[in-house]
Amino acid sequence: MRRQRAALGGEGYAAIKHMAFHQARVFASGEHAVFEATLDWMLNCRMESRR
């Protein structure tokens, strides 16, 4: 890990900037439910230089 950071010349991070849940259908029985859906997200990636 340290070698990889040194080779890149800094440190970076990724943060979720948007997330959306799109429900397709629900199965329910008594106290339990199952959700079928997709979860879409977008990342915000940034590299910070140590120089």
Helices and strands as residue ranges (DSSP letters): H 2-8, E 10-29, E 32-49
